[in-house]
């Protein structure tokens, strides 16, 4: 699924929930709070998992070293980490400062 399509799907789900809340308020009828909480929880997880990498002006990207966590800003993916020399670098999500690792 493309990022644009995923964003449109999330917006449609949120719009539907808002509409349900408005209709419930206008009719004075209750809504299924657990169903609503479940749907909002799923949406929250989907939003949290979205990539939020934003290139720097001028076309630079952000690359995080898998070994030491150093972020390098460059127009192209570096061959090696400038800090530790490792060769495994991944696009960095600058909005997520905590990196989860399978190591440990």
C-alpha positions as CSV (number, residue, x, y, z in Angstrom):
1,X,0.0,0.0,0.0
2,X,1.4,3.4,-0.9
3,X,1.9,6.0,1.8
4,X,-0.7,8.3,0.2
5,X,-3.3,5.5,0.1
6,X,-2.5,4.5,3.7
7,X,-2.9,8.2,4.8
8,X,-6.2,8.4,2.9
9,X,-7.4,5.2,4.6
10,X,-6.5,6.5,8.1
11,X,-8.2,9.8,7.4
12,X,-11.3,8.0,6.2
13,X,-11.4,5.9,9.4
14,X,-11.0,8.9,11.6
15,X,-13.7,10.8,9.7
16,X,-16.1,7.9,10.2
17,X,-15.4,7.8,13.9
18,X,-16.0,11.6,14.2
19,X,-19.2,11.2,12.3
20,X,-20.4,8.4,14.6
21,X,-19.6,10.6,17.7
22,X,-21.6,13.5,16.2
23,X,-24.6,11.4,15.3
24,X,-24.6,9.7,18.8
25,X,-24.5,13.2,20.4
26,X,-27.3,14.5,18.2
27,X,-29.5,11.5,18.8
28,X,-28.7,11.2,22.4
29,X,-27.9,7.6,21.9
30,X,-25.0,5.7,23.3
31,X,-22.1,4.4,21.4
32,X,-20.1,1.3,22.0
33,X,-17.2,2.8,23.9
34,X,-15.0,-0.4,23.7
35,X,-15.5,-0.7,19.9
36,X,-14.5,3.0,19.6
37,X,-11.5,2.6,21.9
38,X,-10.4,-0.4,19.9
39,X,-10.6,1.4,16.5
40,X,-8.8,4.4,17.9
41,X,-6.1,2.1,19.3
42,X,-5.6,0.5,15.9
43,X,-5.4,3.9,14.2
44,X,-2.8,5.0,16.8
45,X,-0.6,2.0,16.1
46,X,-0.8,2.6,12.3
47,X,0.1,6.2,12.7
48,X,3.0,5.4,15.1
49,X,4.4,2.9,12.5
50,X,4.3,5.3,9.6
51,X,7.7,6.5,8.3
52,X,8.3,10.2,9.0
53,X,11.6,10.6,7.3
54,X,11.8,14.1,5.8
55,X,14.8,14.9,3.6
56,X,16.8,18.1,4.3
57,X,16.4,20.9,1.9
58,X,18.8,20.3,-0.9
59,X,18.0,16.6,-1.2
60,X,20.0,15.3,1.8
61,X,18.7,12.2,3.5
62,X,19.3,10.8,7.0
63,X,21.0,7.5,7.6
64,X,21.2,5.7,11.0
65,X,24.1,3.2,11.6
66,X,22.7,-0.1,12.8
67,X,25.8,-0.7,15.0
68,X,26.3,2.5,16.9
69,X,23.1,4.5,16.1
70,X,25.0,7.5,14.6
71,X,22.8,9.5,12.2
72,X,24.6,10.8,9.1
73,X,23.2,13.5,6.8
74,X,24.1,13.0,3.1
75,X,22.7,13.2,-0.4
76,X,23.4,9.5,-0.9
77,X,23.6,6.5,1.5
78,X,27.2,6.4,2.9
79,X,29.2,3.2,2.4
80,X,30.4,3.3,6.0
81,X,29.4,4.9,9.2
82,X,31.8,7.9,9.8
83,X,31.8,7.1,13.6
84,X,32.4,3.3,13.8
85,X,33.0,2.2,10.2
86,X,30.1,-0.2,10.1
87,X,28.5,-0.8,6.7
88,X,24.8,-1.3,7.7
89,X,23.0,2.0,7.5
90,X,19.3,2.5,7.2
91,X,17.0,5.5,6.5
92,X,16.7,7.3,9.8
93,X,13.3,8.3,11.3
94,X,14.2,11.6,13.0
95,X,10.9,11.8,14.7
96,X,11.7,8.6,16.6
97,X,14.7,9.2,18.8
98,X,14.6,5.8,20.5
99,X,15.8,3.0,18.3
100,X,14.5,-0.5,19.0
101,X,17.0,-3.2,18.4
102,X,16.9,-6.9,18.3
103,X,20.4,-7.0,19.9
104,X,20.9,-7.5,23.5
